Amino acid sequence: MKAKEISRRAFTTRGSGLVSGMLAASALSPSFASLQEGKVLDGHMHLESYGTYWEGLEDEIIEHYNYAGIDRGVVFTAWTPSRESNNRTLAAHKKHPDRFIPFGHIRTEDPDWENELERIGKLGWKGIKLHQNEISRGPDLEEKTHLVVKTAADCGVHIILIHLEDVDMVSRLAGELQQVNWIIPHMGSYKTSDEMKSYCDLAKQRANVYLDTSGAQYHRFGQQFEWAGVEKIIFASDGFWFNPYVEKAKIEILQLPTPFRTPKLTNRELGMILGGNLARILQM
Ligand SMILES: [Zn+2]
């Protein structure tokens, strides 16, 4: 196939990885070339499927990434005790070092959680995945989250991907601990439309708060991206329970007219969401 015959649709739906393997950037039109400058990064991939792991699962993720045109993904294990989680992530990263960006995981019920944070820091991992129920189910949630994140930061971990369903608490913690970047999955895991707007406003207001697109109401993305600012949005699949190819398409279709009459994403904005914003905070 000649360069001119590759349609925009073929490029965007099959991803930059495939095209970059087929063509030199110089053969592409300026808009194709500018999109290709950035890699496509998935900000949220589990090395398990709703808690279940099977031999070779990490290779199946690569198969998904190749199909979807995703260059690299943040991977972690989050359904097992701290050390077991980090061991699996370490093994997967050793197997696919060029495709996986490892994030750690800890639960405060494990007595070794501080040692695990230290280990994650020494491994050079840049982030951790936390879930509020694994930090505390009691009234000390905010205090304990502060302790865990401060400890992580002191170990050199500076990206906190955290499921925390309290927008005011996230705001206070992000204000107190500005040395880390906070990524809130599922565009904030909001339950109401008011909460959805509040998480977007928080991302707009606080320089160190970002939102990931996984598992959210994608038909509202046009509005949400306007509220938060495209520079605060991180493409994420939460795969492959959720399919990376489909999740990526939910972002790409914002280059088409939206029902909420929000402006179409430019190639530059699409590139920021699909990888540029995450690459910046990963310091890649
Ligand atoms: Zn997840």
Boltz pocket constraint, residues with backbone or C-beta under 6 A from the ligand:
constraints:
  - pocket:
      binder: B
      contacts: [[A, 44], [A, 46], [A, 238]]
      max_distance: 6.0
